[in-house]
Amino acid sequence: MKIKKVVALGAALGVALAGVALAAPANAEPVSNSYVLVGSDTLQDSINALTNGTNVSGSVVRTTAAGATLGNYDAFGSSVIQTKPNGAYFGRPAGSGAGVTALRASITGNPYTPNPNPANVPARVVTGQIDIARSSSGPGSNANSAGLLSYVPYARDAVAYAYNGSNSDLAALTTAQLKQIYESSTPVVIGSTTVKPRIPQSGSGTRNFFLSAIGVTTLGSTVTDANGTTPENDASVLAADEIIPFSAASWIAQSNGATGLNTITNANVKLGAPNGNAAYTGTGNALVPSDAFYASSFGRDTYLVVEYKRVNSSDPAYDPKLAALLNPANATSLTNTGTFASTAGAVKRKFGFLAPSSATPIRAYTTL
């Protein structure tokens, strides 16, 4: 659902920064004429569909800000992005944590450096360049009723694990087995299979949620790329007998053809059922989320994060267009949970999401 176009400035344009040139990507996402979203890989495809316009629900649905188009920037792609006209080129935020960090820098004016940062992109001032961070996890210990950010519920997801295996050994691992696999410093054997765990990049909300769900605080030495840049929700990275945390919504969306992304074409790659509980029902390209799995300890609410004062109607900085964009009562808002084909909620269901367990925003971060 993603639309890209060639930037007229071309790839040759460089922006000098502390002696380092940041080149404009040759095939970049178009800059936004209104609000900009960055962050979570898990949420990007459904939001790409909404912001570009889609009929996946059976009716044409497009989310705009009072008619103005939105800029939704993928978690992975060119190492640098430009989000607004004449704005800075800066490192692409890859994942939930990086998206929230970039949003905070956009508010404070402090320089932003992406983490992870495989291209070694230098710090860059991004003031006013980001409006919303996509986050596949909540604020955790940063939650505070006096917080300066607002985590607005987007949808309900769940996290299982993808595996590459030709037998059933890895099909229904228990929470205890997953904990052992991910914290062990010696190979773990399940049945006749020596399990090889992988993990997404450190900024991934899926990574953080999964490890919390299975009770792992310190990764074992058998985990592949523990400090690297493995993208989340990409089953194409899996070698034989490898497993990796995977968003149930992303698996469903890829299986159903709702997104142009498809990393699950290997016949030996399947979505595991933690504790024997499948994340979806249905077959082929007609999968739907399992209510029971999404309600389990592997289920999670996902969020869109904004500066609180911009959505607080009693604050002088209140932005009514931004607030409307995040108002679930509006049929085509990003946070809508409707079921009619003409609503954003119906689109999100085609991407494997359910309504969040709570519609109440959570405030977080007393300092930015």
N, C-alpha and C positions, 0 to 999 in steps of 0.2 A: 504493500500500500504506500510505500515510501516514494516520494517524488524528488528527483534531484535534477539540477540543471548546471550547466557550465557557468562559472563565474567569469564575467567579461574581463576582469583584470588578468585572468590567466594564471598559470602556475609560476610564471617568472616573477611575480610581484613578491617582494620580501619586506618584512617590517623589522627594522633594526631594534634590538633589545639587548642592552648590556653587552654589546659586541657580538651578539648571536642573531642571525637572520631567521625569522619565522616566515616560511613560504606559504602563500595562500594555496590551498589544495586545488588541483585542476578540476576536480569534479565534486564540488562541495554542495552541501545543503544550502538552499537559498536563505538569505538573511530574512529576518522577520520584520514585518511592519507593525507588530504589536508586542505580544508577550512571548517569552522564550522559556522552554522547558529543557532540562538536562538531567542526567542521572541514570536511574535503574534500567538495565537491559530488559528485565522482566516486564516492565510496563510500556516500553517504547513502541512495540508493534501495534498494540491496541490503540494507543494514542496517535500513532502515525495514521491509522485508519480513520480515526475520528477527525483529525485536523486536516487531512487531505480530502476527506469525503469518501464514503463507502456505502455499498448496498448489501453487505454481507448478511444483514439482519432481515433482508427482504424489502427494505425501504431505504431510500437515499437519506443518509444522516451525515451531517457535517457540523463540527463544532468550531465556531468562530467567536471572536470577542467583539460583539456588536457589529458584525460584518467584516472585521479585520482578521486576516489569517494569522495563525500561530506558527511559531518556529519550534519544532520538536526535534532535538538533536540526539542522534543515536549514541549509545554508550561506546561503540567501537566504529572505527573508520579512520579518516585522516587524523594525524596526530594533533593538528590545530584546527580550530573553527573560528568563524566570525559570525556572531549571532544577530547583530543589529547594524544598520547602515552606518558606515564610517567608524564602526566600533573596533576595538582591539582584536587582534588575532591571539588566541590563548589556547592552552592545552585542553584537549577534549576530556571532560569529566567522565570516567569509565566506571559506572556503578553508583549505587545508592549513596554510599559514604562520600564519594568524590562529588556527587551532585549537591549534597547538602553543604559540603565545604565550599564549593564554588558559589552557591547562593549566599552563604554567609560573607564571603569575600566581596560579592557584588553589592551587599548592603553596607559593609564597613569601609570599603575602599582599600583594605589590606591586599597585598599581592597574592595571587592564587597560583599554586604549583600543583599540577595533577599528581595524584597518587592512586594507583601505580603510575609510573612515568617512564616507560621503556624507551621513549625517544629522547629523554633528557631535555624536555621542553622547559625553558627557564620561567621563573615567576613573572606574572603579568598582572597589571592592575585591570580589573574587570568591572569597575563600578557601574551599576545600572545595566549590565549586559545580561542578567539572568533574573527571571521573575518567579519561576517555579522549579523545585527539585522533585524529580520522581524518586520515591523511596519504597523499596519492597520490604522494609522493616520499620517498626515504630521507633520512637526516640529513646526507649530504654531508660537508663538512669538519668538521662538529660531532661526527662519530663519534669515540668514545673508549672504550677498554675499561674505564675507571673512571667512565663517564658516569652521571648521576643519572636519566636517562630511558631507557626501553627501547622500541625500535621493534620491535614484534612483527609478523612478516609476516602479511598478511591474504589477499592474492590477487595473481595476475598479470594485469596490464592491458597495453595498448599504446596509443600515441598516434599517430593519423594527422592528417588535416585534413579539415574539411568545406568544401565550396565550393558557390557558387551560380552555375551556368553552364549555358547551353543547348547548348554544344558540348563537344568532348572536350579542349580545350586544357589544362584544369586537372585532368584525371582522374588523371594519373600523374606528378606533379612529382618531380624528383630531389632528393636532399639538397642538391646544389649550387644548384639553382634555388630551393629553399626558403630557403636561406641568403641568396642574393642578394635575394630578395623582402623578407625581414624585416630586412635591414640596409641596404638601399638608401635613399638620400635623393632619388632620382628614380624615377618610375614604371617598373616592369619589365613588358615585354610578352612574353607567351608565345604563340606562334602569332599569332593576330589579337586576343588578349585582353590588355588592360591590367589586370594583377592588382592587387587592392585588399586588402592584408592587414589583418586585425583581430587583436586579442590579448585574452585574458581578463584579469581584474583582477590587480593586482600580488601578491596573496596566494595566487594559484592555483598548486598543485603541477603541474598540467597545463601551464601557461604555462612554468614554470621548466624542467620536464623537456624539453619540446619545443624550447625555445631551445637547451638544452644539446645535444640530439640532432642539431641542424642546425648547431651551432657558432657561434651568434650570442651575442655578449656585449653589444653595444650596438645597440638598435633604431634603424632608420632613421626618418626623418621622415614617410615615407608610411604608417606603421602607424597605423591608426585606434584612438583611445581607449587609447593606450599607458599613460597614467597614470590611467585612469578606472575604471569599475566594471562593465564588461561581464562577465556571468556566464559560467563555462565550461560546455561541453556544451549550449549553447542555439543551435541552428541558425536559430531564428526571427529572430535579429538580422542575418542575412546579406542584404545588398543584392546586386544583380547584380554578378558578377565578384569578389565578396569571398571570402576564405578565412579560416579560423580553426582553430587546433589543437583537436582533438576526441578524447576518450577512445573507443577502439574498443569497450570494454565498455559505455559509455553508449549508443553508437549501436546496438549489438546489442540491448540491453535495450529501448530505445525502439522499435526495429523489431519486436521479438518481442512487444510489448505486456506485457512483464514489469513495467513501471512505469506508473503513471498519467501520467507525463510524456511528452509527444510534441511535440518541437520540429522534427521533420523532415518535416512534411507537404507542404511546397513541392516540387512535382515536379522543379524544377530544382536542388534541394539534394541533394547526394550526398556520400558519404565517399570522399575521394581515396585513391589507392594509392601511397604514397611509393616511388619507384624501381620502380614497376610491380608492387609486392607488395601484394595485397589483404589487408585486415585480417580478413576473414571469408570463409566459404564458405556456400553455401545462398542461398535467395531468399525474398522475402516476409517472413513472420513466423516463419521457421524458420532463422534465421542462427546460425552457431556460429563461435567464434574460430578463426583460422588459426594453427596451432601454429608455423608457420615465421615468420609476422610477429611473433607474440608473443615469439619467441626472437631476433628481430633487434635492432638497435640502437635501434629504436623501442619495444621492449618494456620494461616496468618492473614491479618489485614494488611493492605498496602496503602500508601499515602501519597498525596501531593503536598509538598511543603512550601509555605509562603511566609513572608514577613507578616506577623500578626497585625500590626497597625494598619496595613493596607487592606485588610478584610474586616476591620473593626469599625463599624459605622459611627462610633462616637469619637473616633480619632481624627484629627485634622488631615492626616495622611491617607485617609480612606479612599480607596479606588473602587468605585461602584462597578466598573466593567470587570475588573479582576474578581471581585466578590461574586458577581453573577456567573462568571466562568466556573466557579467552585461551589455553586449553590445546587444541591441535588434536586431541588424542586423544579429546576429548569430542565426541560425535556432533553436538550442537547448539550447540557453542561458536562464537563469532564467527570464530575462526581455523581451524575445521575445513575439511579439503579432501577429504572423502569423496565418493564417487560414487553411493552408494545414495540412493534418493529421500527417505529419512527423515533425511538429513544436511544440515547447513548448507552443506557444500561443493557439494552438488547444486543447492541454491538459487542459490548464487553463479554456477554455470555458466549457469543460465538468464538471469542478468544480464550474461553476456558475459565472465566471469572464468575464468581457469585457476588451477591450484595455483601458488603462488609458486615461484620458482627455488630458494629456500632457505627452510627452516623455522626457521633460527637467528635469534633476536632480535639486534638491534644496539644496543649502548649508546651514548648520546650526551649531550653537554652536561655538562661538569664543574662549571659554575656555572649557576645558574638566575636 
